[in-house]
Amino acid sequence: WTERDEPQAAIGSHLHRLAYPKNHEFHLNKNGSILKEAYHHHGKGEVLDLLLRGEYLYAACGKAGFVVFDVANVDNKGFSERIVTAPVSMLGQRVFVETKYATSVVSPSTLALDPLRNRLPENEEQAIGLNYGFIYVTDLEEGIVAVLAATLLDGIPSNNFFKKEDVVRFNPNGVLNGATHGYMAGTRLYVVCTAGIAVVDVTDPRNPKLLSAPIPGVLREPRKLAVQFQHAFVTDADGVQVFNLTDPIHPRKIATVPLTDAQGIYAARTYLYVADGPKGLAIVDIKNPASPKLHSHFTADGLLNDTRAVQIGAINASMYGLVADGKNGLRVLQLISPENQPNFMGFSPEPKPKLIATYPTKGEAVAVSRGLDRDRVVDETGGQTVVFGRRGSRPFKEPEWMKFLQHADGTPYRVQDVVTQPDGTLTTTEGAALNPEPYVSPESAEQSEPTPRARLERRPARK
């Protein structure tokens, strides 16, 4: 859905029109905004969820369990079969795990972080948590199936085997029955299941621990969830449910946004994007998560009418949405762009959706892979995810940064927006007057003039 050359403009976008005018015109007038190039590989069962990490695509395939596809050569015309389950015989590679009914696949990051690689002491690197070496699969009957997939990160093809001892199945007393989706927030794995939302500690993935069990009656037919900072957003039969995670181990429901058929969900700063089935893409204002508001529904004049999942990504001063639109296939939306949003450079500009491309899939489009976690240096519990430029440097750990967010008694710090009144005075949103100290420009330090030097100077004679 993008050009191969730089800049990799999304086909049909504003940047595409500027950088590749002929290709843009051909896309609109000759192809009718339909994407033409794609590659297919048959899979066992039905693919319900997928995740691209490095050169591998991890898929939850219902009754067929957890399957990994090699997509390293998906854009290499020298390969007749661009997507494979094993580039060699089954004797040389086995990267699938049988489960009862796999529903989603979760990773702490889409970056290929290998916690098992050797580290040089002189580099003073922080250790990467072992939880980054596992892929977590939610299963209707088995709860969580954690698979040590670090063997796919070491660059050695001869050891690409998932062994029985590297698979952990976790569902204590059936508390995670009906698990449909999960979200990794550092070492905490949030799972939605029939009973509600559960929190599992995977600091040691070989020995997961249930931190909090679901509270029955809070959710009705839960489907998907997303976590952003101190809030979790869950779709269920009633719409979107918002949970406060100030205490991350005990999610507390604080708000509901009624929607028709809420399914896939993505939180992007102050807006929430929800696949709302026949209603298209729902956009929810979550600037104040405790009081969310439905911003709009986008259907592209009724074309988006079977939405199942959505993923958001940004590039080149623009933001895009990839929507799995069921029977209609893949939809590409331009959400924010200089073309129709003058404030595109703000922290969280108001989205102005525009349908720019479609790829009609053979079957129903039900899932879209999460994008690359670029420029993310630390996870939600303080785990370092990239090497810093200065030796020995590291991000804050969770207990350290919580001091910036909460009082000593655990209550969060709160601030209000500043409002400029018609007379120019400043107040808070509640009307309290603000009287900031006038700004005084610091005086520049006096600089002495350098002693003038002759144009030519004789060097002192050598002794």
C-alpha positions in Angstrom: 0.0 0.0 0.0 3.1 2.2 -0.3 5.6 3.0 -3.0 8.8 1.0 -2.8 11.1 4.1 -3.4 11.8 6.9 -1.1 9.7 8.7 0.0 7.5 5.6 0.7 4.3 7.5 0.1 1.0 5.7 0.9 -0.6 5.1 -2.5 -3.5 7.5 -3.1 -2.3 9.9 -0.3 -1.6 13.6 -0.5 2.2 12.9 -0.5 1.7 10.4 -3.2 0.1 13.1 -5.4 3.0 15.4 -4.8 5.9 12.9 -5.1 4.5 10.5 -7.7 2.0 12.5 -9.7 1.8 10.0 -12.6 1.4 7.0 -10.3 -1.2 8.8 -8.3 -3.2 9.6 -11.4 -2.9 6.0 -12.6 -4.1 4.8 -9.1 -7.2 7.0 -9.2 -8.2 6.9 -12.9 -7.0 3.5 -14.1 -7.2 1.4 -11.0 -10.2 3.1 -9.4 -8.2 3.4 -6.1 -7.8 -0.4 -6.0 -4.5 -1.8 -4.9 -3.3 -4.4 -7.4 -0.2 -6.1 -5.9 -0.5 -8.6 -3.0 0.7 -12.1 -2.1 -1.1 -15.0 -0.6 -0.3 -18.2 1.3 -2.8 -20.8 2.4 -3.0 -21.4 6.1 -4.4 -24.1 8.3 -7.8 -23.2 9.7 -8.8 -19.6 9.9 -6.5 -16.7 10.7 -8.1 -14.7 13.4 -5.2 -12.4 14.4 -1.7 -11.8 13.3 1.5 -9.9 14.2 4.5 -9.0 12.0 7.8 -8.9 13.8 11.0 -8.8 11.8 10.9 -11.4 9.0 8.3 -13.5 10.6 4.5 -13.2 10.8 2.9 -14.8 13.8 -0.7 -15.9 13.5 -3.5 -17.2 15.7 -5.4 -19.7 13.5 -8.3 -20.9 15.6 -8.4 -24.7 15.8 -5.1 -24.9 13.9 -3.4 -23.2 16.9 -0.4 -20.9 16.6 1.5 -20.8 13.3 4.5 -18.7 12.2 5.0 -17.7 8.5 8.4 -16.7 7.0 7.8 -13.4 5.1 11.5 -12.4 4.6 11.1 -12.6 0.8 7.6 -11.2 0.4 9.0 -8.4 -1.8 11.6 -10.5 -3.6 10.6 -11.3 -7.1 13.3 -14.0 -7.2 11.1 -16.2 -5.1 8.1 -18.0 -6.6 6.6 -18.6 -3.1 7.1 -15.4 -1.1 5.4 -16.5 2.1 6.3 -19.9 3.5 5.8 -21.9 6.8 9.2 -23.5 6.3 11.9 -22.5 3.8 13.3 -26.0 4.2 11.8 -29.3 4.9 9.8 -30.0 8.1 13.0 -31.8 9.4 14.8 -28.5 9.3 12.2 -26.1 10.8 9.1 -26.4 12.9 7.5 -23.2 14.1 3.9 -24.0 15.0 2.2 -25.0 18.3 -1.1 -26.8 18.5 -3.7 -25.2 20.8 -7.4 -25.8 21.3 -8.6 -22.6 19.7 -6.1 -19.7 19.3 -7.8 -16.3 19.1 -5.1 -13.6 19.2 -1.3 -13.3 19.3 0.5 -10.8 21.5 4.1 -9.5 21.8 5.6 -6.9 24.1 7.0 -5.2 21.1 7.2 -5.5 17.3 10.9 -4.8 17.6 13.1 -7.9 17.4 14.5 -7.8 20.9 16.5 -10.9 21.8 16.9 -11.3 25.6 19.1 -14.3 25.1 21.9 -12.6 23.1 25.4 -12.2 24.6 26.2 -8.8 26.1 29.6 -7.2 26.7 30.0 -6.0 30.3 31.9 -2.9 29.1 28.8 -1.7 27.2 26.9 -1.4 30.6 23.6 -2.4 28.9 20.5 -2.9 30.9 19.2 -6.5 30.6 16.2 -7.1 28.3 13.4 -8.9 30.2 12.9 -12.6 29.3 9.2 -11.7 28.6 10.5 -10.2 25.3 11.6 -13.6 24.1 8.1 -15.0 24.2 5.0 -14.8 22.1 1.7 -14.9 24.0 -1.4 -16.6 22.4 -4.9 -16.3 23.8 -7.0 -19.4 23.5 -10.7 -19.9 24.2 -10.0 -23.1 26.2 -6.4 -22.9 27.3 -6.3 -19.2 28.4 -2.7 -18.2 27.6 -0.2 -20.2 25.7 3.3 -18.6 26.0 5.8 -19.8 23.4 9.6 -19.1 23.6 10.1 -17.6 20.2 13.6 -16.1 20.8 15.0 -18.8 18.5 13.6 -16.8 15.6 15.6 -13.7 16.7 19.2 -15.0 16.8 19.7 -15.3 13.0 20.5 -19.0 13.2 18.1 -20.9 10.9 19.2 -24.4 12.1 17.6 -24.0 15.5 14.1 -22.8 14.4 12.2 -25.3 16.4 9.4 -24.7 19.0 10.1 -27.4 21.6 7.5 -28.8 24.0 9.5 -27.6 27.0 9.4 -24.0 25.6 5.6 -23.8 25.6 3.7 -22.7 28.8 0.0 -23.1 29.1 -1.7 -21.0 31.8 -5.4 -21.1 32.8 -5.6 -21.6 36.6 -9.0 -23.1 37.5 -10.4 -22.1 34.1 -10.4 -18.4 35.1 -9.2 -17.4 31.6 -11.8 -19.5 29.7 -13.1 -17.7 26.6 -10.0 -15.5 26.2 -10.3 -13.5 23.0 -7.6 -10.9 23.2 -4.6 -9.7 25.1 -2.4 -6.6 25.4 1.2 -6.5 26.8 2.0 -3.5 29.0 5.6 -4.2 30.1 5.6 -7.3 32.2 1.8 -7.2 32.7 -0.4 -9.0 30.3 -4.0 -7.8 30.2 -6.5 -10.5 28.9 -10.2 -10.2 28.2 -12.1 -13.4 28.6 -15.7 -14.5 29.3 -15.5 -13.4 32.9 -14.1 -10.0 32.2 -10.5 -8.5 32.3 -7.7 -10.3 34.0 -4.1 -9.2 34.8 -1.2 -11.7 34.5 2.4 -11.1 35.5 4.9 -12.5 32.9 8.1 -11.2 34.5 9.1 -14.9 34.4 7.1 -16.2 31.4 7.8 -19.8 32.4 6.0 -19.2 35.6 3.2 -16.7 35.0 1.2 -15.4 37.9 -2.4 -14.2 38.1 -2.3 -10.8 39.6 -6.0 -10.1 39.5 -8.9 -12.3 38.4 -11.8 -11.0 36.3 -14.8 -9.4 38.1 -18.0 -11.0 36.6 -20.6 -8.7 35.3 -18.3 -5.8 34.4 -18.1 -6.7 30.7 -20.6 -8.3 28.4 -19.1 -10.5 25.6 -15.7 -8.8 25.7 -13.8 -8.8 22.4 -10.6 -6.6 22.1 -8.6 -4.2 24.3 -5.9 -1.6 24.1 -3.9 0.0 26.8 -2.5 3.6 26.8 -0.7 5.0 29.7 -3.0 4.7 32.7 -6.2 3.5 31.0 -7.4 0.4 29.2 -10.1 0.4 26.6 -12.2 -2.7 26.0 -14.8 -3.4 23.3 -17.8 -5.6 24.2 -21.4 -6.1 23.2 -22.3 -2.7 24.7 -19.6 -0.6 23.0 -16.3 0.6 24.5 -15.6 0.3 28.3 -12.9 2.5 29.8 -10.9 1.3 32.8 -8.6 3.3 35.1 -5.2 1.7 35.6 -3.8 4.1 38.2 -3.6 0.9 40.2 -2.4 -1.3 37.2 -3.2 -4.5 39.0 -6.8 -3.7 39.7 -8.5 -2.2 36.6 -11.5 0.0 37.6 -14.3 0.7 35.1 -15.0 4.4 34.9 -16.9 5.1 31.6 -18.8 3.6 28.7 -19.2 4.7 25.1 -22.3 2.9 23.5 -21.5 1.5 20.0 -23.4 -0.8 17.7 -20.9 -3.6 17.1 -17.5 -2.5 18.6 -14.7 -4.9 17.7 -11.0 -4.0 17.0 -9.6 -1.0 18.8 -6.6 1.3 18.7 -5.7 4.2 21.1 -3.7 7.0 19.5 -3.1 9.9 22.0 -6.4 11.7 22.5 -8.5 9.7 20.0 -9.7 6.1 20.0 -10.4 4.3 16.8 -12.9 1.5 16.9 -14.0 -0.9 14.1 -17.8 -0.6 14.6 -19.1 -3.3 12.2 -21.8 -1.9 9.8 -21.3 1.6 11.2 -17.8 1.9 9.8 -14.9 3.4 11.8 -15.9 5.1 15.1 -13.7 7.9 16.4 -13.9 8.6 20.1 -12.5 11.6 21.9 -10.5 10.4 24.9 -8.8 13.6 25.9 -10.5 13.0 29.2 -10.7 9.2 29.5 -13.2 9.5 32.4 -15.6 11.3 30.1 -15.1 10.0 26.6 -17.2 11.4 23.7 -18.1 9.9 20.3 -16.4 12.3 17.9 -17.8 10.8 14.6 -18.4 7.7 12.5 -16.6 7.4 9.1 -18.0 5.2 6.4 -16.8 6.8 3.2 -20.4 7.3 2.0 -21.4 3.8 3.1 -18.4 1.9 1.7 -17.0 0.9 5.1 -19.8 -1.3 6.3 -18.3 -4.5 7.8 -15.3 -3.2 9.8 -13.6 -5.8 12.1 -10.1 -4.4 13.0 -8.0 -1.2 12.8 -4.4 -0.3 13.1 -2.9 3.3 13.1 0.5 4.5 11.9 2.2 7.8 11.1 4.8 8.8 8.5 5.8 12.0 6.6 3.6 14.4 8.7 0.5 12.2 8.0 -1.3 9.5 9.8 -3.0 6.5 8.3 -5.5 3.9 9.3 -5.5 0.3 8.0 -9.0 -1.2 8.4 -10.0 -4.8 8.0 -13.4 -4.3 6.5 -14.7 -7.8 6.4 -16.3 -8.8 3.1 -14.9 -5.6 1.5 -11.3 -6.4 2.2 -8.5 -4.0 3.3 -9.2 -0.3 3.5 -6.5 2.4 3.7 -7.5 5.7 5.3 -5.6 9.0 5.3 -6.5 10.3 8.8 -4.4 13.4 9.2 -2.6 15.2 6.4 -1.6 18.8 5.3 -4.1 18.3 2.5 -7.1 18.7 4.8 -5.8 19.5 8.3 -3.9 22.8 8.7 -3.0 21.8 12.3 -1.4 18.5 11.2 1.8 19.3 13.3 0.0 19.4 16.6 0.4 16.8 19.4 -3.0 15.3 18.6 -4.7 16.9 15.6 -8.4 16.3 14.9 -8.6 13.4 12.4 -10.1 14.1 9.0 -10.6 10.7 7.4 -10.4 10.0 3.7 -10.5 6.7 1.9 -7.5 6.5 -0.4 -7.1 2.8 -1.3 -8.8 -0.6 -1.1 -7.6 -4.2 -1.6 -10.5 -6.7 -2.1 -9.4 -9.9 -0.3 -10.6 -13.3 -1.4 -12.1 -14.0 2.1 -13.3 -11.7 4.8 -10.6 -9.4 6.2 -10.7 -9.8 10.0 -7.3 -8.6 11.3 -4.4 -6.2 10.6 -0.9 -6.5 12.0 0.3 -4.0 14.5 2.9 -1.5 13.1 6.6 -1.1 14.0 7.1 0.3 17.6 9.6 2.9 16.4 11.1 5.5 18.8 9.9 3.6 21.9 12.7 3.3 24.4 10.9 2.0 27.5 7.9 -0.1 28.2 5.1 0.4 30.7 7.0 -1.2 33.6 10.4 0.3 32.9 12.0 -2.3 30.6 14.5 -0.8 28.2 13.7 -1.6 24.6 16.6 0.1 22.7 20.3 0.8 23.3 20.9 4.4 24.4 23.6 6.6 22.9 25.5 7.1 26.1 27.1 4.1 27.8 25.3 3.0 30.9 22.4 5.4 30.5 18.8 4.0 31.0 15.2 5.2 31.3 13.4 5.6 34.6 12.1 2.4 36.1 8.4 2.2 37.1 8.8 3.2 40.8 10.9 6.2 39.8 8.6 7.7 37.2 5.5 7.1 39.4 6.8 9.9 41.6 6.1 12.3 38.7 2.6 11.0 38.3 1.3 10.5 41.9 1.4 12.0 45.3 3.0 9.9 48.1 -0.5 8.5 49.0 -1.0 7.2 45.5 -3.5 9.9 44.3 -2.6 11.2 40.8 -1.5 14.8 40.1 -4.1 16.7 38.2 -3.9 19.9 36.1 -6.3 21.9 34.1 -6.2 23.5 30.7 -5.4 27.2 30.5 -8.1 29.3 28.9 -7.6 32.7 27.3 -10.6 35.0 28.1 -11.8 37.6 25.6 -10.1 40.4 27.6 -6.8 38.5 27.4 -6.7 37.3 31.0 -5.9 33.7 31.7 -8.0 31.3 33.8 -8.4 27.6 34.4 -11.3 25.6 32.9 -13.1 26.1 36.2 -12.7 29.8 36.0 -9.9 30.4 38.6 -7.7 33.4 37.6 -4.1 32.8 36.7 -1.5 35.6 37.2 1.8 34.4 35.8 4.9 36.4 36.6 5.8 38.7 33.6 8.5 37.3 31.5 11.8 39.2 31.7 14.3 38.5 29.0 17.7 37.7 30.6 20.4 40.2 29.9 23.1 39.0 27.6 26.5 38.7 29.1 28.9 41.4 27.9 31.5 39.9 25.5 35.0 41.5 25.3 36.3 42.2 21.9 39.1 39.9 20.8 42.6 41.5 20.5 43.1 42.4 16.8 45.8 40.3 15.1 48.0 41.2 12.2 47.1 39.5 8.9 50.5 37.9 8.8 52.4 36.8 11.8 56.0 35.7 11.9 56.6 32.4 13.6 59.1 32.4 16.4 62.5 31.1 15.3 63.3 27.6 16.4 66.1 27.2 18.9 
